[in-house]
Every structure is written in C-alpha cells, then in structure tokens.
C-alpha cells in the first residue's frame, strides 16, 4: 500500500530536526505558491473582462448601466444556484463556517465557482471587491491540499489559513496584512504553531506574484505631497472625530447589508431572478447619479467613460480621493461635501443590492471606498471651516478613513492598520490610522456586537468566540477524550430492572439502547432512571422501550470539542453516545461531560 505524502513529509521534517507538526511549513510554502499562481490568474481574468466591459460602456452609453450588470449578475446567479450555493455573498463568513463546523473541509468546486461568479459580478459593474473571493479561493486550495495529503483534521484549519493569507498577500501585495487577517479574523489564534506556516505561505505567495509581474508596487501609491505630510498635534481632535464618524458609517453599512440580505431572502421569487433584480436596481442608481452629477470616471483616471464611481471595486475613485491634487482641481469626480456624502450613501446601497441579491464578491473594497469617501467628507468640511492645517489636505483624511471603516466593519483594527500601510507604503499614515482605527472599532463594538463577517454566523447559531478556550476546543477531537466502556447490550424489550443491576455493577450513569443488530436506537438517562425509582413498585412492570429517549444527539469520532459542548449544552444529560468510526450506526462508548472538561483542562495546561 502506498504511503501517504503527508506521512512522508512528517518523516522527512522529523529527520531534519523538526518536531511534531513542523512539516506544515513545507506544506504552507506549497499552498502559498499555488495560491499565488491562482490569484494572478484571477486578477488577469478580472482585468481583461473589466476592460471589455469598459469598451462596451463607451460604445452603447447609458444602456450599459443596465445591460452589463444584468448579464454579469445573471451568470453569477446561474453558477451559484446550480453548482455552489456557498459561493454567494462575500465569502469570508463561509470560510469561517467551514473552519468552525466542518473542520476546514471546503470542496474544490466552491473555489472554482467563487472565482467565476466573482469575476462575473465585479467585472460587470457589481459593487464588490476581490478580498472575499480570493480568501475563499485560497482557503479552498489549502483545504484541497490538506485532503490530498491526508492531513489530520486538527491541522486543517492551519492549512486553510495558509491559503487565505496567501490569497490576501498575492492579490493586495500585502503579506503582513494577509497573515494578520487570518490570525485576527479567521482563526483567532496567535500561537507559534499556527503563525509559522501561515507566514511562510504568505511570503511564498507574495514572492510568486512579484516574480510573475516583475513589479513590487503598492496598489494605492500616494503622491509625494502626501508622503511629505506631517501629523500635527492640532489634528488630534479631528482624527478622533474622523474615527467616530467612520465607526458610525461602518455600523450603518453593516446593518444595511444584513437588512438587504433579509429582504431579498424573504422575496418569494426563484433564486435566479434575485441577482437580476439587484442588477436592475444598481443600473437605476447609476442613471440617477448621472442625472445629478453627470459622468463618472474620467478617462485620465483609467475608468470607463460615464460609469458611476460606485460601480465595480472603485479603485480609480479611491486613487483620486487620496490624491491632494484632486481637491480644488477639475477631475472626473466632483469632490465637494454634498457630492462625497451622497457617494457614501450610493456606495452603501449599491453594495447592498449587489451582494444581498445574490452577487459574489468581497466587502473589503467597498469598505475602503466608504472610508475614503467618508474621510473626504470630513476633510472637506474641516477645510471649509479652516481646521485643516497648512501643508495637510483632505486627502489625508480620506486615506485614514479607509483604515477606520475597514477596522470598524471587521472589528479588526490591527489588520486594517497593517493593510493600509502595505497598500500605500506611506509611513505618515501609521499614527493617525492607529488612532482613528481604534476609535472607529470601539464605537462600532459599542453599537453592534458582531462584525460584518460574524453577524450571519451568529444568526445561524454559530458561536464565533474571541478567547483562547474556544480556539483550543476547535483543535481537539472527541476521539482524544477518555471514553466510558459500554456494559452489556441493552435492548428495548429488556426490563428496567436490568438497568438498575448494570448501574450497580458498572457505575454507568446512562445506557445506550440498541436493536438486535447492535445499531444505536436511543438512550435511557440516569435522570430518567432516578425518576422511575421514586415508584419502586412500578419498576418490574416497566420496559426499556418505555423510558428510551430518541431525541438525544450522538457523537462522531472526528467532531471537535466545541461542537460536542454545544450538544451537551442543548440537552441536559451527563453523557452522550459515541459512534464507532468504522460504522456510524454502532455505539463505541460513552463520552461524559466531565471527561470532556478534563480533556480541555489538560490542553489548556499544556499551552501555559
């Protein structure tokens, strides 16, 4: 029989001096490289289609505001409905759900469908970004590699994190932010065992993309004037104000998106029609914007003539908003207080129509856009009342606002700070971004318990958690818990007096009941047995079938302890039946609540 590749890697790294799961470093490097190639293919396909759609807008004019989104969102609807429902929306919650509830198992088809659906949505003008798709694509690569190498389920989460970090690193040229995105948002685990392979994967992805593109430039290169700007002490209150405003905008955006998802879910229409309705609404918004402010992107900005700035990922508009030369100059975008405030509202609604209706894409780019527009609103207002010091510019507030809205939306200030630094390579932004991002996050958390990623998970009954104990529970399988051996087989036709005798002999609190073939049917709990003992005269007349409970869940050997404890919490019992790994109808033993807690305590002591 062939030896699994994962086993070969473990033996190799052990011979080289590494211990335990350090072989994951080699696997992480492979995942980073594969994801780097995949991310470049994704970006190239998206860029090519965006160029074709831009030429189409130039050729047919305003009709393109309806035609292209309808085509793109229609294709997305078909792909999602027929091939992978998990590819709908912004991707990151689906990855988090797979990590928490499925042990990191993400089918390969989800990554493929997510790639195609996101390209169709964003290239056609849908208001969404690329970070959600690339996280899901990278996570799928990590999961597929883990399954191919037969990696233990306890380590699958790390490999999924390797793929997600590699995707962020490759698509944004931000390897540090990619690492912290995974550690702070996806895994919430900063242990060295997790950190090291993810760093390696992120670095290899970044190196791969830089080698393919032969370039190492930030996505949002700031002007020389902004690089030479200073952070004045007098600006401290204004950046505090900006953080507060951005926190409110982020909460409003999150709530609008989730409310939109609920509204579209409640529509009694075939799922294929919902994305098309969202696309039509998006086109109507584009016409409304044009009727008020005229065209959209300027030719100089590299966008399509006449396309509203809130279409697509909005990168051209962001570049204008963080350029000091745009303020007071004739650009393709009217940068006034009213125009920027309206742009914030248009972008929120456009993203809601795009993603809530069934489109596919990320929320990171829309958050960046909202931050830049919100910062521009605050900066222009302050400039009008003379509170922007000489040498500064509203562009500085737009730049800082980008990080603040991302931090408040995701509840991840560390990731947003590092991300904006890598996206701009501007040292000036670090101090004001740190201040505004933390303030925005605090404001958002005071108002809204959940981030834009965790809201839908909590609605599905998934506890995300923030503490080390939950992270530990998700890494320990129930098969490592000491199990209580089963006594003699108990059948529904047995008298209850048999259970009393077994309890006296084996001190077992609960009793699994099986059929003639030994298959699990239900349990008689110790609590119910004690209730029966109150009326001792009736015991000789009772059968096990009359006391058996069939509503209790069972445990499987590959379940993690967080799921096991959820089952104990939902049912007031001392133990649950563990099924055999080779046949999931046969009882293999009892798992008690106390033994689960003992196993957790052992793992906790090992981390101290």
Secondary structure, 3 states (H helix, E strand, C coil): CCCCHHHHHHHHHHHCCCCCCCCHHHHHHHHHHHHHHHHHHHHHHHHHHHHHHHHHHHHHHHHHHHHHHHHHHHHHHHHHHHHCHHHCECCHHHHHHHHHHCCCCCCHHHHHHHHHHHHHHHHCCCCCECHHHHHHHHHHHHHHHHHHCCCCHHHHHHHHHHHHHHHHHHHHCCHHHHHHHHHHHHHCCCCHHHHHHHHHHHHHHHHHHHHHHCCCCCCCCCCHHHHCCCCCHHHHHHHHHHHHHHHHHHHHHHHHHHHHHHHHHHCCCCHHHHHHHHHHHHHHHHHHHHHHHCCCCCCCCCCCCCCCCCCCCCHHHHHHHCCHHHCCCCCCCCCCHHHHHHHHHHHHHHHHHHHHCCCECECHHHHHHHHHHHHHHHHHHHHHCCCCCCCCCHHHHHHHHHHHHHHHHHCCHHHHHHHHHHHHCCCCHHHHHHHHHHHHHHHHHHHCCCCCCCHHHHHCCCCCCCCHHHHHHCCCEHHHCCCECCCCCCECCCEHHHHHHHHHHHCCCCEEEECCCCEEEEEECHHHHHHHCCCHHHHCCCEHHHHCECCCCCECCCCEHHHHHHHHHHCCCCEEEEECCCCCCEEEEEEEHHHHHHHHHHHHHHHC
